[in-house]
Amino acid sequence: MVLPHYGKKTATVESIFIAHEHRAGGIGRKLLKSIEGFAKGAGCVAILYSAPAGGTFERLLSLSGYAHTNAVFCRSLL
C-alpha cells in the first residue's frame, strides 16, 4: 500500500512466527531476506515490521541494523 507518510509503496509485516526448534542457524534472517525480496519485487521501497516490545524479534531487528522508527500501542476493547 502507499502510506501517506512515505508517499510510496511500502510493505508491512504484522507477525512472523518460527517454531522454537527451528530458530537456530540464521533462519530468522533468511526469512527476512525472503520477505524483503518479495516486497522489493512488488515495487515496495521500504518495509515496516511490527515486533513485540522487549521480545526476540525486536532484538533481532535492532542487532541487524534496522531503524527503530515507530511504536505501536494496543488497548483491549474486550
Phi and psi in radians as a Rosetta constraint file:
Dihedral C 1 N 2 CA 2 C 2 CIRCULARHARMONIC -1.603 0.35
Dihedral N 2 CA 2 C 2 N 3 CIRCULARHARMONIC 2.035 0.35
Dihedral C 2 N 3 CA 3 C 3 CIRCULARHARMONIC -1.551 0.35
Dihedral N 3 CA 3 C 3 N 4 CIRCULARHARMONIC 2.308 0.35
Dihedral C 3 N 4 CA 4 C 4 CIRCULARHARMONIC -0.960 0.35
Dihedral N 4 CA 4 C 4 N 5 CIRCULARHARMONIC -0.639 0.35
Dihedral C 4 N 5 CA 5 C 5 CIRCULARHARMONIC -1.095 0.35
Dihedral N 5 CA 5 C 5 N 6 CIRCULARHARMONIC -0.641 0.35
Dihedral C 5 N 6 CA 6 C 6 CIRCULARHARMONIC -1.713 0.35
Dihedral N 6 CA 6 C 6 N 7 CIRCULARHARMONIC -0.504 0.35
Dihedral C 6 N 7 CA 7 C 7 CIRCULARHARMONIC 1.246 0.35
Dihedral N 7 CA 7 C 7 N 8 CIRCULARHARMONIC 0.205 0.35
Dihedral C 7 N 8 CA 8 C 8 CIRCULARHARMONIC -2.422 0.35
Dihedral N 8 CA 8 C 8 N 9 CIRCULARHARMONIC 2.879 0.35
Dihedral C 8 N 9 CA 9 C 9 CIRCULARHARMONIC -1.148 0.35
Dihedral N 9 CA 9 C 9 N 10 CIRCULARHARMONIC 2.169 0.35
Dihedral C 9 N 10 CA 10 C 10 CIRCULARHARMONIC -2.288 0.35
Dihedral N 10 CA 10 C 10 N 11 CIRCULARHARMONIC 2.354 0.35
Dihedral C 10 N 11 CA 11 C 11 CIRCULARHARMONIC -1.549 0.35
Dihedral N 11 CA 11 C 11 N 12 CIRCULARHARMONIC 2.627 0.35
Dihedral C 11 N 12 CA 12 C 12 CIRCULARHARMONIC -2.280 0.35
Dihedral N 12 CA 12 C 12 N 13 CIRCULARHARMONIC 2.480 0.35
Dihedral C 12 N 13 CA 13 C 13 CIRCULARHARMONIC -2.179 0.35
Dihedral N 13 CA 13 C 13 N 14 CIRCULARHARMONIC 2.030 0.35
Dihedral C 13 N 14 CA 14 C 14 CIRCULARHARMONIC -1.449 0.35
Dihedral N 14 CA 14 C 14 N 15 CIRCULARHARMONIC -0.708 0.35
Dihedral C 14 N 15 CA 15 C 15 CIRCULARHARMONIC -2.595 0.35
Dihedral N 15 CA 15 C 15 N 16 CIRCULARHARMONIC 2.517 0.35
Dihedral C 15 N 16 CA 16 C 16 CIRCULARHARMONIC -2.337 0.35
Dihedral N 16 CA 16 C 16 N 17 CIRCULARHARMONIC 2.311 0.35
Dihedral C 16 N 17 CA 17 C 17 CIRCULARHARMONIC -2.221 0.35
Dihedral N 17 CA 17 C 17 N 18 CIRCULARHARMONIC 2.249 0.35
Dihedral C 17 N 18 CA 18 C 18 CIRCULARHARMONIC -2.226 0.35
Dihedral N 18 CA 18 C 18 N 19 CIRCULARHARMONIC 2.154 0.35
Dihedral C 18 N 19 CA 19 C 19 CIRCULARHARMONIC -0.979 0.35
Dihedral N 19 CA 19 C 19 N 20 CIRCULARHARMONIC 2.474 0.35
Dihedral C 19 N 20 CA 20 C 20 CIRCULARHARMONIC -0.894 0.35
Dihedral N 20 CA 20 C 20 N 21 CIRCULARHARMONIC -0.733 0.35
Dihedral C 20 N 21 CA 21 C 21 CIRCULARHARMONIC -1.219 0.35
Dihedral N 21 CA 21 C 21 N 22 CIRCULARHARMONIC -0.149 0.35
Dihedral C 21 N 22 CA 22 C 22 CIRCULARHARMONIC -1.950 0.35
Dihedral N 22 CA 22 C 22 N 23 CIRCULARHARMONIC 0.176 0.35
Dihedral C 22 N 23 CA 23 C 23 CIRCULARHARMONIC -1.449 0.35
Dihedral N 23 CA 23 C 23 N 24 CIRCULARHARMONIC -0.139 0.35
Dihedral C 23 N 24 CA 24 C 24 CIRCULARHARMONIC -1.457 0.35
Dihedral N 24 CA 24 C 24 N 25 CIRCULARHARMONIC 2.872 0.35
Dihedral C 24 N 25 CA 25 C 25 CIRCULARHARMONIC 1.384 0.35
Dihedral N 25 CA 25 C 25 N 26 CIRCULARHARMONIC 0.310 0.35
Dihedral C 25 N 26 CA 26 C 26 CIRCULARHARMONIC 1.361 0.35
Dihedral N 26 CA 26 C 26 N 27 CIRCULARHARMONIC 0.325 0.35
Dihedral C 26 N 27 CA 27 C 27 CIRCULARHARMONIC -1.080 0.35
Dihedral N 27 CA 27 C 27 N 28 CIRCULARHARMONIC -0.599 0.35
Dihedral C 27 N 28 CA 28 C 28 CIRCULARHARMONIC -1.087 0.35
Dihedral N 28 CA 28 C 28 N 29 CIRCULARHARMONIC -0.800 0.35
Dihedral C 28 N 29 CA 29 C 29 CIRCULARHARMONIC -1.142 0.35
Dihedral N 29 CA 29 C 29 N 30 CIRCULARHARMONIC -0.660 0.35
Dihedral C 29 N 30 CA 30 C 30 CIRCULARHARMONIC -1.113 0.35
Dihedral N 30 CA 30 C 30 N 31 CIRCULARHARMONIC -0.700 0.35
Dihedral C 30 N 31 CA 31 C 31 CIRCULARHARMONIC -1.119 0.35
Dihedral N 31 CA 31 C 31 N 32 CIRCULARHARMONIC -0.752 0.35
Dihedral C 31 N 32 CA 32 C 32 CIRCULARHARMONIC -1.063 0.35
Dihedral N 32 CA 32 C 32 N 33 CIRCULARHARMONIC -0.773 0.35
Dihedral C 32 N 33 CA 33 C 33 CIRCULARHARMONIC -1.048 0.35
Dihedral N 33 CA 33 C 33 N 34 CIRCULARHARMONIC -0.711 0.35
Dihedral C 33 N 34 CA 34 C 34 CIRCULARHARMONIC -1.132 0.35
Dihedral N 34 CA 34 C 34 N 35 CIRCULARHARMONIC -0.805 0.35
Dihedral C 34 N 35 CA 35 C 35 CIRCULARHARMONIC -1.050 0.35
Dihedral N 35 CA 35 C 35 N 36 CIRCULARHARMONIC -0.791 0.35
Dihedral C 35 N 36 CA 36 C 36 CIRCULARHARMONIC -1.185 0.35
Dihedral N 36 CA 36 C 36 N 37 CIRCULARHARMONIC -0.617 0.35
Dihedral C 36 N 37 CA 37 C 37 CIRCULARHARMONIC -1.104 0.35
Dihedral N 37 CA 37 C 37 N 38 CIRCULARHARMONIC -0.733 0.35
Dihedral C 37 N 38 CA 38 C 38 CIRCULARHARMONIC -1.089 0.35
Dihedral N 38 CA 38 C 38 N 39 CIRCULARHARMONIC -0.806 0.35
Dihedral C 38 N 39 CA 39 C 39 CIRCULARHARMONIC -1.101 0.35
Dihedral N 39 CA 39 C 39 N 40 CIRCULARHARMONIC -0.743 0.35
Dihedral C 39 N 40 CA 40 C 40 CIRCULARHARMONIC -1.095 0.35
Dihedral N 40 CA 40 C 40 N 41 CIRCULARHARMONIC -0.734 0.35
Dihedral C 40 N 41 CA 41 C 41 CIRCULARHARMONIC -1.108 0.35
Dihedral N 41 CA 41 C 41 N 42 CIRCULARHARMONIC -0.437 0.35
Dihedral C 41 N 42 CA 42 C 42 CIRCULARHARMONIC -1.528 0.35
Dihedral N 42 CA 42 C 42 N 43 CIRCULARHARMONIC 0.060 0.35
Dihedral C 42 N 43 CA 43 C 43 CIRCULARHARMONIC 1.611 0.35
Dihedral N 43 CA 43 C 43 N 44 CIRCULARHARMONIC 0.197 0.35
Dihedral C 43 N 44 CA 44 C 44 CIRCULARHARMONIC -1.370 0.35
Dihedral N 44 CA 44 C 44 N 45 CIRCULARHARMONIC 2.501 0.35
Dihedral C 44 N 45 CA 45 C 45 CIRCULARHARMONIC -1.747 0.35
Dihedral N 45 CA 45 C 45 N 46 CIRCULARHARMONIC -0.183 0.35
Dihedral C 45 N 46 CA 46 C 46 CIRCULARHARMONIC -2.747 0.35
Dihedral N 46 CA 46 C 46 N 47 CIRCULARHARMONIC 2.887 0.35
Dihedral C 46 N 47 CA 47 C 47 CIRCULARHARMONIC -2.406 0.35
Dihedral N 47 CA 47 C 47 N 48 CIRCULARHARMONIC 2.375 0.35
Dihedral C 47 N 48 CA 48 C 48 CIRCULARHARMONIC -1.937 0.35
Dihedral N 48 CA 48 C 48 N 49 CIRCULARHARMONIC 2.216 0.35
Dihedral C 48 N 49 CA 49 C 49 CIRCULARHARMONIC -1.871 0.35
Dihedral N 49 CA 49 C 49 N 50 CIRCULARHARMONIC 2.434 0.35
Dihedral C 49 N 50 CA 50 C 50 CIRCULARHARMONIC -1.749 0.35
Dihedral N 50 CA 50 C 50 N 51 CIRCULARHARMONIC 2.218 0.35
Dihedral C 50 N 51 CA 51 C 51 CIRCULARHARMONIC -2.303 0.35
Dihedral N 51 CA 51 C 51 N 52 CIRCULARHARMONIC 2.393 0.35
Dihedral C 51 N 52 CA 52 C 52 CIRCULARHARMONIC -1.024 0.35
Dihedral N 52 CA 52 C 52 N 53 CIRCULARHARMONIC 2.310 0.35
Dihedral C 52 N 53 CA 53 C 53 CIRCULARHARMONIC -1.016 0.35
Dihedral N 53 CA 53 C 53 N 54 CIRCULARHARMONIC 2.244 0.35
Dihedral C 53 N 54 CA 54 C 54 CIRCULARHARMONIC 1.359 0.35
Dihedral N 54 CA 54 C 54 N 55 CIRCULARHARMONIC 0.083 0.35
Dihedral C 54 N 55 CA 55 C 55 CIRCULARHARMONIC -1.595 0.35
Dihedral N 55 CA 55 C 55 N 56 CIRCULARHARMONIC 3.077 0.35
Dihedral C 55 N 56 CA 56 C 56 CIRCULARHARMONIC -1.076 0.35
Dihedral N 56 CA 56 C 56 N 57 CIRCULARHARMONIC -0.725 0.35
Dihedral C 56 N 57 CA 57 C 57 CIRCULARHARMONIC -1.155 0.35
Dihedral N 57 CA 57 C 57 N 58 CIRCULARHARMONIC -0.708 0.35
Dihedral C 57 N 58 CA 58 C 58 CIRCULARHARMONIC -1.063 0.35
Dihedral N 58 CA 58 C 58 N 59 CIRCULARHARMONIC -0.754 0.35
Dihedral C 58 N 59 CA 59 C 59 CIRCULARHARMONIC -1.100 0.35
Dihedral N 59 CA 59 C 59 N 60 CIRCULARHARMONIC -0.766 0.35
Dihedral C 59 N 60 CA 60 C 60 CIRCULARHARMONIC -1.032 0.35
Dihedral N 60 CA 60 C 60 N 61 CIRCULARHARMONIC -0.804 0.35
Dihedral C 60 N 61 CA 61 C 61 CIRCULARHARMONIC -1.117 0.35
Dihedral N 61 CA 61 C 61 N 62 CIRCULARHARMONIC -0.746 0.35
Dihedral C 61 N 62 CA 62 C 62 CIRCULARHARMONIC -1.095 0.35
Dihedral N 62 CA 62 C 62 N 63 CIRCULARHARMONIC -0.777 0.35
Dihedral C 62 N 63 CA 63 C 63 CIRCULARHARMONIC -1.250 0.35
Dihedral N 63 CA 63 C 63 N 64 CIRCULARHARMONIC -0.334 0.35
Dihedral C 63 N 64 CA 64 C 64 CIRCULARHARMONIC -1.669 0.35
Dihedral N 64 CA 64 C 64 N 65 CIRCULARHARMONIC 0.116 0.35
Dihedral C 64 N 65 CA 65 C 65 CIRCULARHARMONIC 1.555 0.35
Dihedral N 65 CA 65 C 65 N 66 CIRCULARHARMONIC 0.238 0.35
Dihedral C 65 N 66 CA 66 C 66 CIRCULARHARMONIC -1.372 0.35
Dihedral N 66 CA 66 C 66 N 67 CIRCULARHARMONIC 2.473 0.35
Dihedral C 66 N 67 CA 67 C 67 CIRCULARHARMONIC -1.377 0.35
Dihedral N 67 CA 67 C 67 N 68 CIRCULARHARMONIC 2.335 0.35
Dihedral C 67 N 68 CA 68 C 68 CIRCULARHARMONIC -1.487 0.35
Dihedral N 68 CA 68 C 68 N 69 CIRCULARHARMONIC 1.823 0.35
Dihedral C 68 N 69 CA 69 C 69 CIRCULARHARMONIC -1.896 0.35
Dihedral N 69 CA 69 C 69 N 70 CIRCULARHARMONIC -0.476 0.35
Dihedral C 69 N 70 CA 70 C 70 CIRCULARHARMONIC -2.455 0.35
Dihedral N 70 CA 70 C 70 N 71 CIRCULARHARMONIC 2.863 0.35
Dihedral C 70 N 71 CA 71 C 71 CIRCULARHARMONIC -2.170 0.35
Dihedral N 71 CA 71 C 71 N 72 CIRCULARHARMONIC 2.463 0.35
Dihedral C 71 N 72 CA 72 C 72 CIRCULARHARMONIC -1.961 0.35
Dihedral N 72 CA 72 C 72 N 73 CIRCULARHARMONIC 2.334 0.35
Dihedral C 72 N 73 CA 73 C 73 CIRCULARHARMONIC -2.074 0.35
Dihedral N 73 CA 73 C 73 N 74 CIRCULARHARMONIC 2.591 0.35
Dihedral C 73 N 74 CA 74 C 74 CIRCULARHARMONIC -2.323 0.35
Dihedral N 74 CA 74 C 74 N 75 CIRCULARHARMONIC 2.416 0.35
Dihedral C 74 N 75 CA 75 C 75 CIRCULARHARMONIC -2.221 0.35
Dihedral N 75 CA 75 C 75 N 76 CIRCULARHARMONIC 2.190 0.35
Dihedral C 75 N 76 CA 76 C 76 CIRCULARHARMONIC -1.172 0.35
Dihedral N 76 CA 76 C 76 N 77 CIRCULARHARMONIC 2.418 0.35
Dihedral C 76 N 77 CA 77 C 77 CIRCULARHARMONIC -1.914 0.35
Dihedral N 77 CA 77 C 77 N 78 CIRCULARHARMONIC 0.216 0.35
